[in-house]
Amino acid sequence: MSDLPRKAVTRTAKLAALPLGFAGRATWGLGKRIGGKSAEIVGRELQQRTAEQLFKVLGELKGGAMKFGQALSVFESALPEEVAGPYRAALTKLQEAAPPMPTRTVHAVLAERLGEDWRERFRAFDDKPAAAASIGQVHRAVWEDGRDVAVKVQYPGAGEALLSDLNQLGRFARVLGPLIPGMDIKPLIAELRDRVSEELDYDLEAQAQRIHAEEFADDPDVVVPDVIHQSEQVLVTEWIDGVPLAEVIADGSQEERDRAGQLLARFLFSGPARTGLLHADPHPGNFRLLPGEKGEWRLGVLDFGTVDRLPGGLPPTIGRSLRMTVEGRADAVYEMLCEEGFVKDSVDLEPEAVLDYLLPIIEPALADEFTFTRGWMRSQAARIADPRSPAYQLGKRLNLPPSYLLIHRVTLSTIGVLCQLGATVRMRDELEEWLPGFLADEPELGEAAAEA
């Protein structure tokens, strides 16, 4: 049996209470407007109260509710500053904390998967979890050979709970939509639901982590702990000490913020080029800052449960379209977007209008270095989310092809974390080094085919 908050009726009731609570607050808001408060002020108060209830419920659950909360958390920087504080506090709790699994259940899983003599595999095992996440929790231990290890134990019944939560959240997508301006919640929930089986498969996770650990073994900037043992529901990896990125966001120095941001951007673009895999869960709980040998911080990367398989690295069309946007080639950009399915055949847009829509978003690629801020993120979200703006009207007519969905979410999530950090990043350096198609002297698609 599962030790998640597990009774279906209880779990469903908690999630079902969200739209009811929202309706009650909407009625309260109507009274406030009649009483003389502006719609904008009342809207923000509603948003704040809705968020507080949402994250209270998500924090009591695990499974998909927790996963959704963590995915949402990186977009906190898009919120209006007046309501960002309560969001920030609630989201930080979701990133690093969850109710622990009872010790007896942890021991039962270890006995089932490692054998009744599982204690002999460890010189020491801390029953108190070091971290908890959407489908499992991590314990610190010492392996039989003396190495410090992280032991990831999957919650019994996690798969059923994950799907149940995400299905419920999918029904309430319309209510949850106002929480993050400019973001469509429904595709995010659908994508998380589609990846449930992959998330639960520790064999796939171990494979992805081993590939990264081998590729980055001698890297001066990025650290990936190697896999020591893997079985169903249990994953044992090397333990790495470091400062959680959430702590850097909360009170890190500017030097730490800038270094973390630079390495995060580097890992985003270099990972697919070097491993053929895209780490697809870039929330702050999955990163650590570690001291390096020469005094510079290194980035520790955790949790490879969700990856996108990109054998050739990121699609060259991304780099080419980004370069052409930087160069102001409106017609060429529009043609490529049409070819890739971002503009459907039934839609006719002005290339210059599309270029105007894209240019503010790619601002970090225009300068030698760019400072990511919550203010910049909020301005982008407001521009795209305001029904009165041309950007909103144009954005509604664009399409996101399924093959780009995860890449799009990971990129946006990483930008969200960079804005939380307030990091100054030389983004263009990373694009030139790692993004296929971004450099002008690289062969275009037709030329490459001819050479082949």
C-alpha positions as CSV (number, residue, x, y, z in Angstrom):
1,M,0.0,0.0,0.0
2,S,1.1,3.6,-0.6
3,D,2.1,5.9,2.2
4,L,1.3,8.9,0.0
5,P,-1.8,10.9,1.2
6,R,-3.4,8.0,-0.5
7,K,-7.2,7.6,-0.1
8,A,-8.5,8.5,-3.5
9,V,-11.5,10.3,-2.1
10,T,-9.3,12.4,0.2
11,R,-6.8,13.3,-2.5
12,T,-9.6,14.1,-5.0
13,A,-11.4,16.2,-2.4
14,K,-8.3,18.3,-1.6
15,L,-7.8,19.0,-5.3
16,A,-11.5,19.5,-6.0
17,A,-11.6,22.1,-3.3
18,L,-9.4,24.4,-5.4
19,P,-12.0,25.6,-8.0
20,L,-14.6,25.9,-5.2
21,G,-12.3,28.1,-3.2
22,F,-11.6,30.1,-6.3
23,A,-15.3,30.7,-6.9
24,G,-15.7,31.8,-3.3
25,R,-12.9,34.3,-3.7
26,A,-14.3,35.5,-7.0
27,T,-17.6,36.3,-5.2
28,W,-15.6,38.1,-2.5
29,G,-13.7,40.0,-5.2
30,L,-17.0,41.2,-6.8
31,G,-18.0,42.6,-3.5
32,K,-14.7,44.4,-3.2
33,R,-15.1,46.0,-6.7
34,I,-18.6,47.1,-5.8
35,G,-17.1,48.6,-2.7
36,G,-14.8,50.8,-4.8
37,K,-11.5,48.9,-5.2
38,S,-10.1,48.8,-8.8
39,A,-10.4,45.6,-10.8
40,E,-6.6,45.4,-11.1
41,I,-6.0,45.6,-7.3
42,V,-8.8,43.1,-6.6
43,G,-7.4,40.8,-9.3
44,R,-4.0,40.7,-7.6
45,E,-5.7,40.0,-4.2
46,L,-7.6,37.2,-5.8
47,Q,-4.4,35.8,-7.4
48,Q,-2.6,35.9,-4.1
49,R,-5.4,34.2,-2.1
50,T,-5.8,31.5,-4.9
51,A,-2.1,30.9,-4.8
52,E,-2.0,30.5,-1.1
53,Q,-4.7,27.8,-1.2
54,L,-3.2,26.1,-4.2
55,F,0.3,25.7,-2.7
56,K,-1.2,24.7,0.7
57,V,-3.0,21.8,-1.0
58,L,0.0,20.9,-3.2
59,G,2.3,20.9,-0.2
60,E,0.2,18.3,1.5
61,L,0.3,15.9,-1.4
62,K,3.0,14.2,-3.4
63,G,2.8,12.6,-6.8
64,G,1.6,14.8,-9.7
65,A,0.6,17.7,-7.4
66,M,4.1,18.0,-6.2
67,K,5.5,17.6,-9.7
68,F,3.2,20.3,-11.1
69,G,4.1,22.6,-8.2
70,Q,7.8,22.3,-8.9
71,A,7.3,22.8,-12.6
72,L,5.3,25.9,-11.9
73,S,7.8,27.2,-9.3
74,V,10.4,28.3,-11.8
75,F,7.9,30.8,-13.3
76,E,7.6,32.7,-10.0
77,S,9.7,35.5,-11.5
78,A,7.0,36.3,-14.0
79,L,4.5,37.3,-11.3
80,P,3.7,40.9,-10.4
81,E,6.0,42.0,-7.5
82,E,3.0,42.9,-5.3
83,V,2.0,39.2,-5.1
84,A,5.4,37.6,-5.7
85,G,6.3,37.4,-2.0
86,P,3.7,34.9,-0.9
87,Y,4.2,32.9,-4.1
88,R,7.9,32.8,-3.5
89,A,7.6,31.5,0.0
90,A,5.1,28.8,-0.9
91,L,7.0,27.7,-4.0
92,T,10.3,27.5,-2.2
93,K,8.7,25.1,0.2
94,L,7.5,23.0,-2.8
95,Q,11.0,22.9,-4.3
96,E,12.9,21.5,-1.3
97,A,10.3,20.0,1.0
98,A,7.6,17.4,1.2
99,P,6.0,15.2,3.9
100,P,8.4,12.2,4.5
101,M,7.6,8.6,4.0
102,P,7.4,6.6,7.2
103,T,10.7,4.8,8.2
104,R,9.0,1.4,8.2
105,T,7.9,1.9,4.6
106,V,11.5,2.9,3.5
107,H,12.9,-0.2,5.2
108,A,10.2,-2.4,3.5
109,V,11.1,-1.0,0.1
110,L,14.8,-1.5,0.7
111,A,14.3,-5.1,1.9
112,E,12.1,-5.9,-1.1
113,R,14.5,-4.4,-3.7
114,L,18.0,-5.0,-2.1
115,G,17.2,-8.1,-0.1
116,E,16.4,-8.7,3.6
117,D,20.1,-8.2,4.4
118,W,20.0,-4.7,2.8
119,R,21.7,-3.2,5.9
120,E,24.8,-5.1,5.0
121,R,25.1,-3.1,1.8
122,F,25.6,0.0,3.9
123,R,28.1,1.0,6.6
124,A,25.6,3.6,7.7
125,F,22.1,4.7,6.7
126,D,20.3,7.8,7.9
127,D,16.6,7.1,8.3
128,K,15.8,10.8,8.2
129,P,15.4,11.9,4.5
130,A,17.8,14.4,3.2
131,A,15.4,15.6,0.5
132,A,11.9,14.7,-0.8
133,A,10.5,15.1,-4.3
134,S,7.4,14.2,-6.4
135,I,7.8,10.4,-6.5
136,G,10.5,9.6,-4.0
137,Q,12.8,10.7,-1.2
138,V,16.6,10.7,-0.8
139,H,18.5,9.3,2.2
140,R,22.2,9.9,2.9
141,A,24.2,6.8,3.6
142,V,27.6,5.2,3.4
143,W,28.0,2.4,0.9
144,E,29.7,-0.9,1.7
145,D,33.0,0.4,0.1
146,G,33.0,3.5,2.2
147,R,31.7,6.0,-0.4
148,D,29.1,8.6,0.7
149,V,25.9,7.9,-1.3
150,A,22.5,9.2,-2.0
151,V,19.8,6.5,-1.8
152,K,16.7,7.5,-3.7
153,V,13.6,5.4,-2.6
154,Q,10.4,5.6,-4.7
155,Y,7.1,6.0,-2.8
156,P,5.0,2.8,-3.1
157,G,2.0,3.6,-5.3
158,A,3.7,6.7,-6.7
159,G,2.6,6.0,-10.3
160,E,-1.1,5.7,-9.4
161,A,-0.9,8.9,-7.3
162,L,1.0,10.7,-10.0
163,L,-1.6,10.0,-12.7
164,S,-4.5,10.7,-10.3
165,D,-3.2,14.1,-9.3
166,L,-2.3,15.1,-12.9
167,N,-5.7,14.0,-14.2
168,Q,-7.4,16.1,-11.5
169,L,-5.2,19.1,-12.2
170,G,-5.9,18.8,-15.9
171,R,-9.6,19.2,-15.2
172,F,-8.9,22.4,-13.3
173,A,-6.4,23.9,-15.8
174,R,-8.8,26.9,-16.5
175,V,-8.8,27.8,-12.9
176,L,-5.1,27.4,-12.5
177,G,-4.3,29.5,-15.6
178,P,-4.4,32.9,-14.0
179,L,-1.6,32.0,-11.6
180,I,1.2,32.5,-14.2
181,P,0.6,35.3,-16.7
182,G,1.2,34.3,-20.3
183,M,1.5,30.6,-19.7
184,D,-0.9,27.9,-20.9
185,I,-1.2,25.5,-18.0
186,K,-3.0,22.7,-19.9
187,P,-0.1,21.6,-22.2
188,L,2.3,21.6,-19.2
189,I,0.0,19.2,-17.2
190,A,-0.5,17.0,-20.3
191,E,3.3,16.8,-20.9
192,L,4.0,15.9,-17.3
193,R,1.3,13.2,-17.5
194,D,2.7,11.8,-20.7
195,R,6.1,11.3,-19.0
196,V,4.8,9.4,-15.9
197,S,6.1,6.0,-17.0
198,E,9.6,7.4,-17.8
199,E,9.7,9.3,-14.4
200,L,8.9,6.0,-12.6
201,D,11.6,4.0,-14.4
202,Y,14.8,4.1,-12.3
203,D,16.5,2.0,-15.0
204,L,16.0,4.7,-17.6
205,E,17.1,7.4,-15.0
206,A,20.2,5.4,-14.2
207,Q,21.1,5.1,-17.9
208,A,20.7,8.9,-18.4
209,Q,22.7,9.7,-15.3
210,R,25.5,7.3,-16.2
211,I,25.8,8.9,-19.7
212,H,26.1,12.4,-18.1
213,A,28.5,11.3,-15.4
214,E,30.8,9.7,-17.9
215,E,30.7,12.7,-20.3
216,F,31.3,15.3,-17.5
217,A,33.7,13.2,-15.5
218,D,36.7,15.5,-16.0
219,D,34.7,18.7,-16.6
220,P,36.0,21.7,-14.7
221,D,32.6,23.3,-14.4
222,V,29.9,20.6,-14.1
223,V,29.6,17.7,-11.7
224,V,27.3,14.8,-12.2
225,P,27.3,12.1,-9.5
226,D,27.8,8.6,-10.9
227,V,25.4,5.7,-10.4
228,I,26.5,3.0,-7.9
229,H,23.5,0.7,-7.8
230,Q,20.1,0.6,-9.4
231,S,17.1,-1.6,-8.9
232,E,13.3,-1.1,-9.2
233,Q,12.3,1.6,-6.8
234,V,15.8,2.2,-5.4
235,L,18.6,4.2,-7.0
236,V,22.0,4.6,-5.3
237,T,24.3,7.4,-6.5
238,E,27.4,9.3,-5.3
239,W,26.6,11.9,-2.8
240,I,27.7,15.5,-3.6
241,D,27.9,18.3,-1.0
242,G,27.0,21.8,-2.1
243,V,24.9,24.8,-1.7
244,P,21.3,24.2,-3.0
245,L,20.5,26.7,-5.8
246,A,17.4,27.7,-3.8
247,E,19.8,29.1,-1.1
248,V,21.8,31.0,-3.7
249,I,18.5,32.5,-5.0
250,A,17.6,33.4,-1.4
251,D,20.9,34.9,-0.1
252,G,23.8,34.2,-2.4
253,S,26.4,36.8,-3.3
254,Q,26.3,38.3,-6.8
255,E,29.4,36.4,-7.7
256,E,27.7,33.1,-6.8
257,R,24.6,34.1,-8.7
258,D,26.5,35.0,-11.8
259,R,28.6,31.9,-11.7
260,A,25.5,29.7,-11.1
261,G,23.7,31.4,-14.0
262,Q,26.6,31.0,-16.4
263,L,27.0,27.3,-15.6
264,L,23.3,26.7,-15.8
265,A,23.1,28.2,-19.3
266,R,26.2,26.2,-20.3
267,F,24.7,23.0,-19.1
268,L,21.4,23.7,-20.9
269,F,23.1,24.1,-24.2
270,S,26.1,21.8,-23.9
271,G,24.3,18.8,-22.4
272,P,22.4,17.8,-25.5
273,A,25.5,18.5,-27.7
274,R,27.7,16.3,-25.5
275,T,25.3,13.5,-24.4
276,G,22.4,13.5,-26.9
277,L,20.1,14.1,-23.9
278,L,18.3,17.2,-22.5
279,H,17.9,17.3,-18.7
280,A,14.2,18.2,-18.6
281,D,13.7,19.1,-14.9
282,P,15.6,22.4,-14.3
283,H,14.0,23.5,-11.0
284,P,16.4,24.9,-8.3
285,G,16.1,21.7,-6.2
286,N,18.1,19.8,-8.8
287,F,21.2,22.0,-8.7
288,R,24.1,22.6,-6.3
289,L,27.0,25.0,-6.2
290,L,30.2,23.1,-5.3
291,P,33.6,24.7,-4.5
292,G,36.1,24.0,-7.3
293,E,39.9,23.3,-7.2
294,K,40.9,26.7,-8.4
295,G,38.4,28.7,-6.3
296,E,35.7,28.9,-8.9
297,W,32.3,27.4,-8.1
298,R,31.2,24.2,-10.0
299,L,27.6,23.2,-10.8
300,G,26.3,19.9,-9.4
301,V,23.4,18.5,-11.4
302,L,20.9,16.0,-9.9
303,D,17.8,14.0,-10.9
304,F,17.8,12.6,-14.5
305,G,14.3,11.1,-14.2
306,T,13.0,13.2,-17.1
307,V,15.1,13.7,-20.2
308,D,14.5,14.5,-23.8
309,R,16.4,12.2,-26.3
310,L,18.1,14.4,-28.9
311,P,20.7,12.2,-30.7
312,G,22.0,15.0,-32.8
313,G,21.8,17.6,-30.0
314,L,19.3,20.5,-30.1
315,P,17.7,20.9,-33.6
316,P,19.8,23.2,-35.8
317,T,16.6,25.0,-36.8
318,I,16.6,26.6,-33.3
319,G,20.0,28.0,-33.8
320,R,19.4,29.1,-37.4
321,S,16.0,30.8,-36.6
322,L,17.6,32.5,-33.5
323,R,20.5,33.8,-35.6
324,M,18.2,35.1,-38.4
325,T,16.1,36.8,-35.8
326,V,19.2,38.5,-34.3
327,E,20.1,39.6,-37.9
328,G,16.6,41.0,-38.5
329,R,15.8,38.7,-41.4
330,A,12.0,38.7,-41.0
331,D,11.1,36.8,-44.2
332,A,13.6,34.0,-43.6
333,V,12.5,33.6,-39.9
334,Y,8.9,33.4,-41.0
335,E,9.6,30.9,-43.7
336,M,11.4,28.6,-41.2
337,L,8.6,28.9,-38.6
338,C,6.1,27.9,-41.3
339,E,8.3,24.9,-42.4
340,E,8.7,23.7,-38.8
341,G,5.0,24.0,-38.0
342,F,5.0,27.0,-35.7
343,V,2.7,28.7,-38.2
344,K,0.0,26.5,-39.5
345,D,-0.9,26.5,-43.2
346,S,-4.3,28.0,-42.4
347,V,-2.7,31.0,-40.7
348,D,-1.3,34.0,-42.5
349,L,0.9,36.5,-40.5
350,E,3.1,39.5,-41.4
351,P,6.8,38.5,-41.1
352,E,7.7,41.9,-39.6
353,A,5.0,41.5,-36.9
354,V,6.4,38.0,-36.1
355,L,9.9,39.5,-35.8
356,D,8.7,42.2,-33.5
357,Y,7.1,39.5,-31.4
358,L,10.3,37.5,-31.1
359,L,12.9,40.3,-30.7
360,P,12.2,41.1,-27.0
361,I,12.3,37.5,-26.0
362,I,15.7,36.9,-27.5
363,E,17.2,40.0,-26.0
364,P,19.7,37.9,-24.0
365,A,21.3,36.7,-27.2
366,L,21.8,40.2,-28.6
367,A,24.3,41.5,-26.1
368,D,27.8,40.2,-25.0
369,E,26.3,39.8,-21.5
370,F,22.8,40.1,-20.2
371,T,21.4,40.5,-16.6
372,F,18.3,38.4,-16.1
373,T,15.9,40.0,-13.6
374,R,12.4,39.4,-12.3
375,G,11.5,42.7,-13.8
376,W,12.5,41.6,-17.3
377,M,10.6,38.4,-16.9
378,R,7.5,40.2,-15.7
379,S,7.6,42.6,-18.6
380,Q,7.8,39.6,-21.1
381,A,4.9,37.9,-19.4
382,A,2.8,41.0,-19.3
383,R,3.5,41.7,-22.9
384,I,2.4,38.3,-24.0
385,A,-0.5,37.9,-21.5
386,D,-2.2,41.3,-22.0
387,P,-5.2,40.7,-24.3
388,R,-4.9,44.3,-25.5
389,S,-1.4,43.9,-26.8
390,P,-0.4,43.0,-30.4
391,A,1.9,40.3,-28.9
392,Y,-1.0,38.6,-27.2
393,Q,-3.1,38.6,-30.4
394,L,-0.2,37.3,-32.5
395,G,0.9,34.7,-29.9
396,K,-2.6,33.1,-30.0
397,R,-2.1,32.3,-33.7
398,L,1.2,30.6,-33.3
399,N,1.5,26.9,-32.8
400,L,4.0,24.8,-30.7
401,P,4.9,21.6,-32.5
402,P,5.0,18.5,-30.2
403,S,8.7,17.8,-31.0
404,Y,9.6,21.3,-29.6
405,L,7.3,21.2,-26.5
406,L,9.8,19.8,-24.0
407,I,12.7,21.9,-25.4
408,H,10.5,25.0,-25.1
409,R,9.5,24.3,-21.5
410,V,13.0,23.5,-20.4
411,T,14.4,26.7,-22.0
412,L,11.6,28.8,-20.4
413,S,12.2,27.1,-17.0
414,T,15.9,27.7,-17.2
415,I,15.3,31.4,-18.0
416,G,12.9,31.5,-15.1
417,V,15.7,30.3,-12.7
418,L,18.2,32.7,-14.2
419,C,15.7,35.5,-13.4
420,Q,15.3,34.2,-9.9
421,L,19.1,34.3,-9.5
422,G,19.3,37.8,-11.0
423,A,22.4,36.5,-12.8
424,T,24.5,38.4,-15.4
425,V,25.3,35.8,-18.1
426,R,27.3,35.7,-21.3
427,M,24.6,33.9,-23.1
428,R,25.9,34.6,-26.5
429,D,29.2,32.7,-25.7
430,E,27.2,29.6,-24.8
431,L,25.0,29.8,-27.9
432,E,28.1,30.2,-30.2
433,E,29.8,27.3,-28.5
434,W,27.0,24.8,-28.2
435,L,23.9,25.7,-30.3
436,P,23.9,24.1,-33.7
437,G,23.1,26.6,-36.5
438,F,23.7,29.7,-34.5
439,L,27.0,30.6,-36.0
440,A,26.7,32.2,-39.5
441,D,29.6,30.2,-41.0
442,E,27.9,26.8,-40.3
443,P,26.4,25.1,-43.4
444,E,22.7,25.7,-44.0
445,L,20.5,22.6,-44.3
446,G,20.7,22.4,-48.1
447,E,24.5,22.8,-48.1
448,A,25.0,20.2,-45.5
449,A,22.8,17.7,-47.5
450,A,24.8,18.5,-50.6
451,E,28.1,17.9,-48.9
452,A,26.8,14.6,-47.5
